[in-house]
């Protein structure tokens, strides 16, 4: 969907692809009403370097995250940003937008960029892919940050809030 900012991600990847031998995998449910990212990748000649994997089985999700060198989430808006938290919990360095809830979810554990700035997004991706020390630090901070969140903690906080409402 447009708020996922995938066209801009493809643009950023076009800048990155010239410097790294890796490919970009875009995973998740595909909404056929919004073909722009696929069309844009084809128009830029990136069909071989950008794969649209479609939905990933829940049981396979941790392995997909763990196989990534960097998780990029340039979303313009998120209610919470669970994929970012999942990636951090799997030890993947994260680059994401500094929009909506994402800075709160990531804390100091991700490189945050303006989701409207393609060059900044590309630069952040390159930094993680080319700087092993940075990638290691983001992995470590991401694991620590992800550990701060749990379903049990969320349920307790929700219950406490509900008890205050009379």
Secondary structure, 3 states (H helix, E strand, C coil): CHHHCHHHHHHHHHHHHCCCCCCEEEECCCCCCCCHHHHHHHHCCCCCCEEEEECCCHHHHHHHHHCCCCEEECCCCCCCCHHHHHHHHCCCCEEEECCCCHHHHHCCCEEEECCCCHHHHHHHHHHHHHCHHHHHHHHHHHHHHHHCCCHHHHHHHHHHHHHHCC
